[in-house]
């Protein structure tokens, strides 16, 4: 009598099942870019006058007008680079 039962092998999980569009390093680079953005936005804070009727020229400091926007734009560029960077093949 022939046994017509097919062997039911358990499916094996390969690394292909866990492949993400970008690699682990890319996610770490994106996290670093977000940290750069936070630093840039923190550099923009402050400079207000203690009296709302008085003008404070402190808001026009180099840190708030020049340095902080450069850091923020650099953070966005870094994040875009981190997303576009092709992960190295490990196979």
C-alpha positions as CSV (number, residue, x, y, z in Angstrom):
1,X,0.0,0.0,0.0
2,X,1.5,3.3,-1.1
3,X,1.6,6.1,1.4
4,X,0.1,9.1,-0.4
5,X,0.8,11.5,2.5
6,X,3.1,14.3,1.6
7,X,5.8,15.2,4.1
8,X,5.0,18.4,5.8
9,X,8.3,20.0,6.4
10,X,8.3,23.1,8.6
11,X,9.0,26.2,6.6
12,X,12.5,27.6,7.4
13,X,12.9,31.2,8.1
14,X,15.6,32.8,6.0
15,X,17.2,36.2,6.3
16,X,15.2,37.2,3.3
17,X,12.1,37.3,5.4
18,X,13.6,40.0,7.6
19,X,15.1,42.1,4.8
20,X,14.2,45.8,5.2
21,X,14.5,48.4,2.5
22,X,17.4,50.0,4.2
23,X,20.0,48.5,6.5
24,X,20.6,48.8,10.2
25,X,23.4,51.3,9.8
26,X,21.1,53.5,7.7
27,X,18.6,53.6,10.6
28,X,21.5,54.6,12.9
29,X,22.6,57.3,10.5
30,X,19.0,58.6,10.3
31,X,18.9,58.7,14.1
32,X,22.1,60.7,14.1
33,X,20.6,63.1,11.6
34,X,17.6,63.6,13.8
35,X,20.0,64.4,16.7
36,X,21.7,67.0,14.5
37,X,18.3,68.5,13.7
38,X,17.4,68.7,17.4
39,X,20.8,70.4,18.1
40,X,20.1,72.9,15.3
41,X,16.6,73.8,16.6
42,X,18.0,74.1,20.2
43,X,20.6,76.6,18.8
44,X,17.7,78.7,17.5
45,X,16.0,79.1,20.9
46,X,16.2,82.0,23.3
47,X,17.0,85.7,22.7
48,X,13.7,87.1,23.9
49,X,13.4,90.2,26.0
50,X,12.3,89.9,29.6
51,X,9.9,92.9,29.0
52,X,7.5,92.4,26.0
53,X,7.5,96.2,25.4
54,X,11.3,96.3,24.8
55,X,13.1,95.1,21.7
56,X,16.0,92.7,22.2
57,X,18.6,92.6,19.4
58,X,19.8,89.3,20.9
59,X,17.5,87.5,18.5
60,X,19.8,88.5,15.7
61,X,22.9,86.8,17.1
62,X,25.2,84.8,14.8
63,X,24.1,81.6,16.5
64,X,20.4,82.0,15.8
65,X,20.6,83.6,12.3
66,X,23.5,81.8,10.7
67,X,24.8,78.8,12.7
68,X,21.5,77.2,13.6
69,X,20.0,77.2,10.1
70,X,23.2,75.8,8.7
71,X,23.1,73.0,11.2
72,X,19.4,72.2,10.5
73,X,19.9,72.1,6.8
74,X,23.0,69.9,7.3
75,X,20.8,67.6,9.4
76,X,18.2,67.3,6.7
77,X,20.9,66.6,4.1
78,X,22.5,64.0,6.3
79,X,19.1,62.3,6.8
80,X,18.5,62.3,3.0
81,X,22.0,60.8,2.5
82,X,21.3,58.2,5.2
83,X,18.1,57.1,3.4
84,X,19.7,57.0,0.0
85,X,22.9,55.2,1.1
86,X,23.0,51.7,-0.3
87,X,23.6,49.1,2.4
88,X,26.5,46.8,1.8
89,X,25.7,43.2,0.8
90,X,26.6,40.7,3.5
91,X,25.9,37.6,1.3
